[in-house]
Amino acid sequence: MSDDSGSRIILPGGVKPGTLLGPDGRPIMAARAEEDAAASGEPPLPTHPRLRAVEIQEVQEGGRTLVILADPSGIAPRAVALSPEAIPILSLFDGSVALDDLVALVDRETGDPRAGDQVRKLVETLDRQLLLESPRYFEALAVVRDAYRALPERPAILAGLSYPVDPVELGGFLGEHEAIDAERAAKDGVAIASTGAAPRALAAPHIDLKRGGPLFARAWRQFDGVPDAALPDVLFVFGVGHMMLEQPFAITAKPFATPLGTVPVATDSVERLVAACGESIVAEELAHKDEHSIEFECVGLRRHVARAIPIVPILCSGFSSLVRYEQKPAEVPAFEEPILAFVAEAERLVTEGKRVGFVAGVDLSHVGARFGDPIELDAGVLAELEKTDRAAIDAALTGDAEAWFDTIARHGDSTRICGYAATYTMLRVARPGAGRLLGYEQSVEPGGSVVTYASMVWG
């Protein structure tokens, strides 16, 4: 952490100038660390530490401030707690600064050669906990990726947590939500019955089913009573890749297991998309392993559709970089080229005589203390949030993806709409025309946070 002049790095204990160098000109601790690693048979410390894309959160514990580093991908086994003084050092872990040079800098700036040892210990801790891009991390990543790819199907990870694992219990659980929603719809005068035709596109919540189950049911009941001959032959399902950090999209060829039966994958379509998009679209395939946004939609699909419709499961990351630099998806090839490939594949299926449908498993805003907002939720804040949400919903219901994008970008995605990219992509690929709102809700959490979500249908 810098002092008042911003010229010094402060670590506990640093008072004297100078640094300890060996005959080769490097800090003595560097040689010692490498010798110890060689003797133990472990890989040496990374020569140029690079912190992985991790979540960093400040917490208060026992009157102390701690900085928590956690891996959203789940590769790292546990979070690491650091003192805030470590943050300036972490900012230098970008792969461009040699560890030896960093140690020398810290020794010189603090005036204490022991400070450099603390930096090495920090690097060693982060490396052991798989939070650095290093041989140790890539080896662990390969093990987890290979284990996932060896599975015959993607397991129902949230079964037993967000919904019952037993099929009979799950039927009762979902049936209760359907009954609750039927009562609410009757009271509100909302039509939830199917028209007899399968929707062209559907947006269903992916919030925990214990919280948003009734509105989730309202979305999927749009398939109730649709005759088999009118059902889609293939469903593109766009989910939110909450744990994706680098690529815009991730596809998988794994069928999705649910307690109600397996949802198959349209493997020919997946293979064509991988061929069209290249390595980028499978680079973060592992994000599917623990992601719930498509899993929940597969449960809804098996509940409300008798036939096992194959899906094209695509996770979408986010648009934060686009919003920050005032760009549109069409202006960035990493986003636009895969979207055009999705459009081409959907059109190919139609020319082959197949009926194609589209689903987005999405939520809306995330506001409050849990998301870092220094505000107190009250009726006024929630009313203003609903106003912001409904502007985005109205844009989506035009069927115009650009209108949806622009409406949210205008306020810098200030309410953190986690379905931003997935809804945009679905609208781009489906081109569904005008839609209608089935319902909107706000789920307020203890502690002063709220998650909002809606169900929408097109066609």
C-alpha positions in Angstrom: 0.0 0.0 0.0 1.4 3.4 -0.9 2.2 6.0 1.7 1.0 9.6 1.5 3.4 10.5 -1.3 2.4 7.4 -3.3 6.1 6.4 -3.7 6.6 3.6 -1.3 5.3 0.0 -1.0 4.6 -0.7 2.7 4.8 -4.2 4.1 5.0 -5.0 7.9 8.5 -4.6 9.3 10.2 -2.6 6.6 12.5 0.1 8.0 16.0 -0.1 6.5 17.2 0.5 3.0 19.1 -2.1 1.0 18.6 -5.6 -0.5 20.4 -8.9 -0.2 22.0 -10.1 -3.4 23.8 -13.3 -4.2 26.9 -13.7 -6.5 24.6 -13.9 -9.5 23.1 -10.6 -8.7 19.7 -12.0 -7.7 18.1 -11.8 -4.3 19.4 -14.6 -2.1 15.9 -15.7 -1.3 15.3 -16.5 -5.0 18.1 -18.9 -5.2 17.1 -20.5 -1.9 13.4 -20.9 -3.0 14.5 -22.6 -6.3 16.9 -24.9 -4.4 14.2 -25.9 -2.0 11.7 -26.5 -4.8 14.3 -28.6 -6.7 15.1 -30.7 -3.6 11.4 -31.4 -2.9 10.6 -32.3 -6.6 8.0 -29.6 -6.8 7.8 -27.1 -9.6 9.7 -23.8 -8.9 7.8 -20.6 -8.3 6.6 -18.8 -11.5 9.3 -16.6 -12.8 6.7 -14.0 -13.9 3.7 -14.3 -11.6 0.3 -13.8 -13.3 -2.8 -13.7 -11.2 -5.7 -15.6 -12.7 -9.1 -13.9 -13.3 -10.5 -14.4 -9.8 -13.1 -12.7 -7.6 -11.7 -10.2 -5.1 -14.0 -9.2 -2.2 -13.3 -7.1 0.9 -14.9 -8.5 4.1 -14.8 -7.5 7.8 -14.0 -10.2 10.3 -13.4 -9.7 14.0 -12.7 -6.0 13.5 -10.2 -6.7 10.8 -10.5 -6.0 7.1 -9.6 -8.9 4.8 -9.4 -9.3 1.1 -10.7 -12.6 -0.1 -9.5 -14.1 -3.4 -11.9 -16.8 -4.7 -11.9 -18.8 -8.0 -15.4 -18.7 -9.6 -14.4 -21.7 -11.8 -14.0 -24.0 -8.8 -10.6 -25.2 -9.9 -8.9 -23.7 -6.8 -10.0 -25.7 -3.8 -10.5 -22.8 -1.4 -10.5 -19.0 -1.1 -7.4 -17.2 0.2 -7.6 -14.3 2.7 -5.0 -11.6 2.5 -4.5 -8.3 4.3 -5.3 -5.2 2.2 -1.6 -4.3 2.1 -1.2 -7.1 -0.4 -3.4 -5.4 -3.0 -0.6 -3.2 -4.6 1.6 -6.3 -4.9 -1.3 -8.3 -6.5 -1.7 -5.5 -9.1 1.9 -6.2 -10.3 1.1 -9.9 -10.8 0.2 -9.4 -14.5 2.9 -11.7 -16.0 5.1 -8.8 -17.1 7.1 -8.3 -13.9 9.8 -10.9 -13.0 9.5 -12.2 -9.5 13.2 -11.4 -8.9 12.7 -7.8 -10.0 9.6 -7.5 -7.8 11.4 -8.8 -4.8 14.2 -6.4 -5.4 11.7 -3.5 -5.8 9.9 -4.4 -2.5 13.2 -4.8 -0.6 14.4 -1.4 -1.9 11.1 0.4 -1.3 10.5 -0.9 2.2 14.2 -0.9 3.3 13.7 -4.4 4.7 15.0 -7.5 2.9 12.5 -9.6 4.9 9.7 -7.9 2.8 10.9 -9.7 -0.3 10.6 -13.0 1.5 7.0 -12.1 2.2 6.4 -11.5 -1.5 7.8 -14.9 -2.3 5.6 -16.5 0.3 2.6 -14.7 -1.2 3.5 -16.1 -4.6 4.0 -19.6 -3.2 0.7 -19.5 -1.4 -1.2 -18.3 -4.5 0.5 -20.9 -6.6 -0.3 -23.7 -4.2 -3.9 -22.6 -4.1 -4.0 -22.6 -7.9 -4.7 -18.8 -8.2 -1.8 -18.1 -10.5 -1.5 -19.0 -14.2 1.3 -21.5 -13.7 2.3 -25.1 -14.5 0.7 -26.2 -11.3 -2.6 -24.6 -12.2 -2.7 -25.8 -15.8 -2.0 -29.3 -14.6 -4.9 -29.2 -12.2 -7.1 -27.6 -14.9 -6.3 -30.5 -17.2 -7.3 -33.1 -14.6 -10.6 -31.4 -13.9 -11.3 -30.9 -17.6 -10.4 -34.5 -18.6 -12.7 -35.8 -15.8 -15.6 -33.7 -17.1 -15.1 -34.7 -20.7 -15.0 -38.4 -19.7 -18.5 -38.2 -18.2 -21.2 -39.7 -20.4 -23.5 -36.8 -19.4 -23.5 -33.5 -17.5 -24.7 -34.4 -13.9 -27.6 -32.6 -12.3 -25.4 -30.6 -9.9 -28.2 -28.7 -8.2 -30.4 -31.7 -7.6 -30.8 -32.1 -3.9 -29.9 -28.5 -3.3 -32.2 -26.2 -5.3 -34.7 -28.9 -6.1 -35.4 -32.5 -5.0 -33.3 -35.3 -6.5 -36.2 -37.8 -6.3 -38.4 -37.7 -9.4 -41.6 -38.0 -7.4 -40.6 -35.4 -4.8 -39.5 -33.1 -7.7 -42.9 -33.5 -9.4 -44.6 -32.4 -6.2 -42.1 -29.5 -5.7 -42.8 -28.2 -9.2 -46.5 -28.9 -8.9 -46.7 -26.7 -5.9 -45.1 -23.9 -7.8 -47.5 -24.4 -10.7 -50.4 -24.2 -8.3 -49.2 -21.1 -6.7 -48.6 -19.4 -10.0 -52.0 -20.4 -11.3 -53.6 -18.7 -8.3 -51.5 -15.6 -8.8 -52.2 -15.5 -12.6 -56.0 -15.8 -11.9 -55.8 -13.0 -9.4 -53.8 -10.7 -11.8 -55.8 -11.6 -14.8 -52.8 -13.0 -16.7 -53.3 -15.7 -19.3 -50.8 -18.5 -18.8 -52.5 -21.2 -21.0 -50.7 -22.3 -24.1 -52.1 -21.2 -27.5 -51.5 -24.7 -28.8 -48.4 -23.6 -30.7 -44.9 -23.8 -29.3 -43.4 -20.4 -28.6 -40.7 -19.1 -31.0 -38.7 -17.9 -28.0 -38.9 -18.0 -24.2 -37.1 -16.2 -21.4 -37.4 -18.0 -18.1 -35.7 -17.2 -14.8 -32.7 -19.0 -13.5 -33.0 -17.8 -9.9 -33.0 -20.6 -7.3 -36.2 -22.5 -7.9 -37.1 -22.2 -4.2 -37.4 -18.5 -4.7 -38.6 -18.1 -8.3 -40.3 -21.4 -8.9 -43.8 -20.0 -9.6 -42.7 -17.5 -12.3 -40.3 -20.2 -13.7 -43.4 -22.4 -14.0 -45.3 -19.7 -15.8 -42.7 -19.5 -18.5 -42.5 -23.3 -19.1 -46.2 -23.8 -19.0 -46.2 -22.1 -22.5 -45.4 -25.6 -23.7 -48.3 -27.3 -22.0 -50.8 -28.7 -24.4 -48.6 -28.2 -27.5 -49.1 -31.2 -29.8 -46.1 -33.2 -30.6 -46.2 -32.2 -34.2 -45.8 -28.5 -33.3 -42.9 -28.9 -30.8 -39.5 -27.8 -31.8 -37.1 -30.4 -33.2 -34.1 -28.5 -31.7 -33.9 -25.9 -29.0 -31.1 -23.4 -28.7 -30.7 -22.8 -24.9 -28.7 -19.7 -23.9 -27.6 -19.6 -20.3 -25.6 -17.2 -18.2 -22.0 -18.3 -17.7 -21.6 -16.9 -14.2 -18.2 -18.6 -13.9 -16.9 -17.6 -17.3 -14.0 -15.2 -17.3 -12.4 -14.9 -20.7 -14.5 -16.1 -23.6 -17.8 -14.7 -24.7 -19.4 -18.1 -25.3 -19.0 -21.7 -24.2 -20.7 -24.8 -25.7 -20.8 -28.4 -24.6 -21.7 -31.6 -26.3 -22.7 -33.3 -23.0 -26.4 -34.4 -22.6 -27.9 -32.9 -19.4 -29.1 -35.3 -16.7 -32.2 -34.3 -14.7 -34.2 -36.4 -12.2 -37.0 -36.4 -14.8 -34.8 -37.8 -17.6 -31.9 -36.8 -19.7 -32.0 -33.9 -22.1 -30.1 -34.9 -25.3 -27.8 -32.6 -27.2 -28.0 -31.8 -30.9 -24.5 -33.1 -31.5 -24.4 -32.4 -35.2 -25.2 -28.7 -34.5 -22.7 -28.6 -31.7 -20.0 -30.1 -33.9 -20.7 -27.6 -36.7 -20.5 -24.7 -34.3 -17.2 -25.9 -32.9 -15.9 -26.2 -36.4 -17.1 -22.7 -37.3 -16.0 -20.9 -34.1 -12.8 -22.8 -33.3 -11.2 -23.4 -30.0 -12.6 -20.3 -28.3 -16.1 -21.8 -28.0 -14.9 -24.8 -26.1 -12.0 -23.2 -24.2 -14.4 -22.6 -21.2 -16.6 -25.6 -21.7 -15.8 -26.5 -18.1 -18.1 -23.6 -17.0 -21.0 -25.9 -17.8 -20.0 -28.3 -15.0 -21.3 -26.3 -12.1 -23.5 -23.8 -13.9 -27.2 -23.8 -13.0 -28.7 -21.4 -15.7 -29.1 -24.2 -18.3 -29.7 -27.0 -15.8 -32.8 -25.3 -14.5 -34.2 -24.9 -18.0 -33.6 -28.6 -18.7 -35.7 -29.4 -15.6 -38.5 -27.2 -17.0 -38.2 -28.8 -20.4 -38.5 -32.3 -19.1 -41.4 -31.3 -16.8 -43.5 -29.7 -19.5 -42.5 -31.4 -22.7 -43.0 -35.2 -23.1 -40.6 -35.6 -26.0 -36.9 -35.4 -25.3 -36.1 -32.4 -27.5 -32.3 -32.1 -28.2 -30.7 -28.8 -27.3 -27.8 -26.7 -28.3 -26.5 -25.5 -24.9 -24.6 -22.2 -25.1 -23.3 -20.2 -22.1 -22.9 -16.5 -22.5 -20.5 -14.5 -20.4 -21.1 -10.8 -20.1 -21.0 -7.4 -21.8 -19.1 -5.5 -19.1 -16.1 -4.8 -21.4 -18.4 -3.6 -24.2 -20.2 -1.2 -21.9 -17.0 0.1 -20.4 -15.5 0.9 -23.8 -18.9 2.0 -25.4 -18.8 -0.8 -28.0 -21.6 -2.9 -29.5 -21.4 -6.6 -29.9 -21.4 -6.3 -33.7 -18.3 -4.2 -33.5 -16.2 -6.9 -31.7 -15.4 -10.0 -33.7 -15.1 -12.2 -30.6 -18.8 -11.6 -29.9 -20.1 -11.1 -33.4 -18.5 -14.0 -35.3 -20.0 -16.7 -32.9 -23.4 -15.0 -33.0 -23.3 -15.1 -36.8 -22.4 -18.8 -36.6 -25.4 -19.5 -34.3 -27.6 -17.7 -36.8 -26.3 -19.7 -39.7 -26.8 -23.0 -37.8 -30.3 -22.1 -36.9 -31.0 -21.2 -40.5 -29.4 -24.5 -41.7 -31.7 -26.5 -39.5 -34.7 -24.7 -40.9 -33.7 -25.4 -44.5 -33.4 -29.1 -43.5 -37.1 -28.9 -42.5 -36.6 -28.8 -38.7 -38.6 -26.6 -36.3 -36.2 -24.6 -34.2 -37.0 -22.9 -30.8 -35.0 -20.7 -28.5 -34.8 -20.4 -24.7 -32.9 -18.0 -22.5 -32.3 -18.9 -18.9 -31.9 -15.4 -17.5 -32.4 -13.1 -14.5 -32.4 -9.3 -14.4 -31.0 -6.9 -11.8 -28.7 -7.6 -8.9 -28.6 -4.7 -6.4 -27.7 -4.1 -2.8 -25.2 -4.9 -0.1 -24.2 -8.3 -1.4 -23.3 -6.8 -4.7 -21.3 -3.9 -3.3 -24.0 -1.1 -3.4 -23.8 1.3 -0.4 -27.5 1.8 -0.4 -30.4 0.9 1.8 -33.2 -0.9 0.0 -36.5 0.8 0.6 -39.8 1.2 -1.3 -38.4 4.1 -3.3 -35.3 2.2 -4.4 -37.3 -0.9 -5.4 -39.7 1.2 -7.4 -36.9 2.9 -9.2 -35.3 -0.4 -9.9 -38.6 -1.8 -11.3 -38.7 1.3 -13.6 -35.2 0.5 -14.9 -36.0 -3.2 -15.3 -39.3 -2.5 -17.2 -37.5 -0.2 -19.7 -35.2 -3.2 -20.5 -38.1 -5.6 -20.6 -40.1 -3.3 -23.0 -37.1 -3.2 -25.3 -36.7 -6.9 -25.3 -40.4 -7.4 -26.0 -40.0 -5.5 -29.3 -37.8 -8.5 -30.4 -35.0 -6.1 -31.2 -31.7 -7.2 -29.7 -30.1 -3.8 -30.3 -32.9 -2.0 -28.5 -32.3 -4.3 -25.5 -28.6 -3.7 -25.6 -28.8 0.0 -25.9 -31.4 0.4 -23.2 -29.1 -1.2 -20.6 -25.9 0.3 -22.0 -27.4 3.8 -21.5 -27.1 3.5 -17.8 -23.9 1.5 -17.9 -25.6 -1.7 -16.8 -25.7 -0.1 -13.4 -28.1 -2.8 -12.0 -26.0 -5.7 -13.1 -28.4 -7.5 -15.4 -26.9 -11.0 -15.5 -29.0 -12.0 -18.5 -27.7 -9.1 -20.6 -25.6 -11.1 -23.1 -27.7 -14.2 -23.1 -31.0 -12.3 -23.9 -29.2 -10.3 -26.6 -27.8 -13.4 -28.2 -31.2 -15.2 -28.1 -32.9 -12.2 -29.7 -30.3 -11.9 -32.4 -30.5 -15.6 -33.3 -34.2 -16.1 -32.9 -35.4 -12.8 -34.4 -38.7 -13.6 -32.8 -40.8 -10.4 -33.4 -43.0 -8.9 -30.7 -43.4 -10.7 -27.4 -45.3 -10.4 -24.2 -44.5 -10.2 -20.6 -45.7 -13.1 -18.5 -44.6 -11.8 -15.1 -42.0 -9.7 -13.2 -40.8 -10.2 -9.6 -38.3 -8.8 -7.2 -36.8 -11.2 -4.6 -35.5 -9.3 -1.6 -32.9 -11.0 0.4 -32.1 -10.7 4.1 -29.3 -8.2 4.5 -30.5 -5.7 2.0 -30.1 -7.1 -1.5 -32.5 -7.9 -4.3 -32.5 -10.0 -7.4 -35.2 -9.3 -10.1 -36.4 -11.6 -12.9 -39.1 -11.9 -15.4 -40.8 -14.5 -17.7 -41.3 -13.4 -21.4 -42.5 -15.2 -24.5 -42.3 -14.4 -28.2 -44.4 -16.0 -30.9 
